[in-house]
C-alpha cells in the first residue's frame, strides 16, 4: 500500500491529491498518512512511503522511502544517495512539486493540471486566487485530509467550502485590522524591526505582509505565533536568514523562521529584540535583492 505524507500547504496538498487521484484512476490503493508542519514530522513507518514537498533532510534516512519531492535547494550528494537506493526524487528547477507529479503521473488529467497550476502560482510569487483561498481555509482550521479527499474525487471548490472561506476571510480581515494597531517598532543600529503577536487562525505570512505594508519604515517584520515559532520577513536589503539560523531555524534570505519560545512570555517581543541585539551587535547583514516567493 502506498502511503503519502505531505507538507500542510497548497503545493504539498496538491501533490498528495494528484497521487491519490492517480491511485483511483489506476486502481491502486493510496492512503494519506499525514499532513505536516515541517517541525512536527517524526515517527514514520511503512514500506512504500511517498513525501510531497518536504525538505529531504527530514526524511532521507527513512527505510521505506520510495518517492520524495522538494521545492527547496537540496544538497546534490543527498539527492544522489537517495537515487542510489532506488528512491524517485523530484527536486530543483522552477516547477512546483505538484507540477512535476502531474506531468509524471497524470499529464492529461484536467484536475491534476488545475492543482499543479495553483501550486506553480505560489512558487512563482504570483499566487492565484484559488491558491490564496486554500491558504486561508487551511489557516482557519479546515481539515486538510478532507480537502485532499475532495480533490482526489475531482471536486475542487464546492459551495460549502466557499461559505467556509467567506466566514474565515472576514475573521482574517478583522484580525489584520487589529494587528495594524499593535505593531511594536524597535530600532537596532540602522534596522527597524516591527514585532507582532498573532492568533492561531492568522498566518505568519499574512501578518508579515501587513506589517511591511502598514509601516514604510519597518525593514523586518517579526511575527510571533502562539506556539513560540517566530517568522522573519524582510524588505529587499536585509538578510533575515542569518537571524533564523542563529536560533536553529532556516528559510530564505528574505523570509525565514525558527521555534524560539517553548512557552510564550508576555514580553516576548522585548526578550527577542534583546537576544537579536546580543547576537548581532554590529547590526544585520545587507542582502542582495532576490525574487520573493513567500
ZAGU-27066 format. One line per 5 residues: for each residue x, y, z of C-alpha. Coordinates in steps of 0.05 Angstrom, whole numbers, m for minus. Layout:
REM ZAGU-27066
X:Y:Z  ...
//
This chain:
REM ZAGU-27066
0:0:0  26:69:m18  25:118:40  31:192:23  54:246:71
56:319:51  70:389:76  10:428:100  5:480:45  m20:486:m26
36:450:m63  41:393:m13  m34:381:m12  m40:387:m88  16:336:m95
m17:287:m47  m84:295:m83  m51:281:m150  m21:217:m124  m88:197:m92
m125:213:m157  m74:172:m196  m89:114:m148  m164:119:m162  m155:122:m238
m102:66:m238  m138:23:m186  m81:28:m137  m93:35:m62  m65:101:m37
m72:124:35  m59:194:61  m14:183:120  m9:254:146  m6:328:131
50:360:169  84:423:191  158:412:179  175:418:253  125:363:272
150:308:225  171:245:261  157:170:272  143:146:202  136:72:185
117:35:123  146:2:61  121:49:7  127:119:35  118:180:m10
133:250:15  110:311:m23  142:380:m18  184:363:43  258:381:55
299:319:42  339:327:106  277:309:146  264:243:110  327:220:75
343:164:125  274:131:124  280:58:103  212:54:69  220:115:25
202:106:m48  187:177:m72  202:247:m47  198:318:m74  222:385:m50
219:455:m79  279:477:m37  351:478:m60  377:410:m38  446:380:m27
462:342:m91  501:290:m52  438:274:m13  397:271:m77  447:223:m109
449:180:m46  373:172:m48  373:155:m122  425:101:m110  376:70:m60
324:68:m115  284:128:m88  250:170:m141  269:243:m127  237:306:m155
275:368:m136  305:431:m167  281:471:m226  227:523:m229  166:477:m230
128:462:m166  128:392:m136  55:385:m157  71:403:m229  126:351:m233
79:299:m205  23:318:m252  70:312:m312  96:246:m286  31:211:m266
m29:247:m298  m5:290:m356  m74:292:m389  m118:299:m327  m153:366:m320
m159:364:m245  m84:350:m236  m69:406:m284  m111:456:m245  m80:435:m178
m9:439:m205  m23:508:m236  m44:533:m167  19:505:m136  62:537:m191
29:604:m177  53:601:m104  124:583:m124  128:639:m175  105:691:m124
41:707:m164  m7:668:m121  m73:652:m156  m140:667:m124  m153:593:m115
m85:583:m81  m97:643:m36  m166:617:m16  m138:548:0  m85:581:44
m140:620:80  m184:559:96  m124:518:119  m103:573:166  m174:578:192
m172:504:211  m205:468:153  m186:395:154  m131:382:103  m148:308:96
m219:327:76  m192:376:25  m146:324:m7  m203:274:m10  m246:326:m46
m192:339:m97  m180:265:m106  m252:259:m129  m245:319:m175  m285:367:m131
m243:429:m124  m286:483:m91  m358:465:m72  m408:515:m45  m398:497:28
m323:508:21  m338:577:m8  m381:593:53  m326:569:100  m277:614:64
m324:674:67  m330:668:142  m256:656:151  m237:714:106  m280:763:146
m247:739:211  m178:746:179  m190:818:156  m214:838:225  m151:807:256
m106:844:207  m141:909:222  m128:898:297  m56:877:283  m41:943:248
m56:979:314  m7:937:355  58:937:316  117:945:363  171:981:323
242:977:351  308:1001:321  373:962:322  432:1002:294  402:1023:227
348:969:221  276:978:242  241:915:265  165:911:272  142:859:323
71:830:326  38:771:361  m15:733:323  m74:688:339  m74:616:314
m121:629:256  m78:683:225  m18:661:184  51:689:195  57:704:121
m5:748:121  15:782:185  86:796:159  59:827:95  12:870:136
68:896:180  111:915:120  52:947:84  29:986:145  97:1015:164
142:1041:108  199:1049:157  199:977:180  255:936:149  239:869:181
171:842:204  178:796:264  116:753:274  109:715:339  60:657:336
22:627:394  65:563:392  130:601:400  150:599:327  177:665:301
176:686:227  221:740:199  202:774:134  248:828:104  247:881:52
299:875:m4  360:897:34  362:856:99  385:784:107  337:751:157
362:681:144  421:696:190  373:712:247  334:647:239  399:606:235
423:638:300  362:607:333  368:539:299  319:554:243  323:565:168
289:590:106  307:642:54  346:707:56  281:747:52  236:701:95
257:654:150  235:626:216  253:588:279  220:558:341  247:606:393
200:602:453  177:537:487  126:577:526  108:646:504  122:702:555
80:765:556  141:806:538  163:760:481  178:818:434  224:852:484
261:788:501  270:771:428  294:840:410  346:838:465  371:770:440
378:798:370  418:857:396  465:810:432  473:762:374  484:817:323
519:874:360  542:906:294  474:901:261  441:856:210  473:839:143
454:870:77  423:822:27  423:824:m48  353:834:m77  321:766:m94
252:745:m120  207:737:m60  166:673:m63  132:674:4
//
